Amino acid sequence: MMRLPFFPTLIVAAAVVTMIVLGVWQLQRAEWKEGLIADLKRSQGDRATSLTCTMNGRPEVRAGRNLAGEVGYRYLIPCRSGEETAGGAAASETTIDIGWSKRPHAVPSVALTRAFTGTWSGGGQSANRTFVLDAPVPPLEQSGVPSPADLPNNHLLYAIQWFFFAAAAAVIYLLALRRRRGRPD
């Protein structure tokens, strides 16, 4: 019986286990992404009759698209106070998408208190939802409301890829051991 080389076996075993763990992680992410897409589909078109709040501060700038689909920057800012929605829900802080620009520094700060109209987007939980304004803060343009088509779910393919890499590493190592066994020491 041939004795296995310790360090190469340890390294290949660790790599195979890591790849399998990454594959399982991608399966979990696929399930999470399906839930996220389902939440987005459910919340599409949720309109607020009125959202009165105060925004004061510097907006968080993230990548995003406008209504025409152009890539640029979305401006997000927390808005504090009571809110009234079509469903009668109340919350103390909401993330507001105040608009879109091609430039990352178009609006350095915002200080407004008023009633806004817009569209809810995001997950079904109020903590993950964003209120996209119908009338953006000047000089910004209106942000596009994210659609479920904007969230690809490639995680199942990534999982298959990691499982394939693990199998390939194991097969290559076994072939190398077989070849080594055929050689005289």
Buried (B, 14 or more C-beta within 10 A) or exposed (E): EEEEEEEEEEEBEEBBEBBBEBBEBBBEBBEEBBEBBEBBEEBBEBEBEEBEBEBEEEBEBEEBBBEEEEEBBBBBBBBBBEBBBEEEEEBEEBBBBBBBBEEEEBBEEBEBEEEBEBBBBBBBEBEBBBBBBEEBBEEBBBBBBBEBEEEEBEBBEBBEBBBEBBEEBBEEBEEEBEEEEEEEE
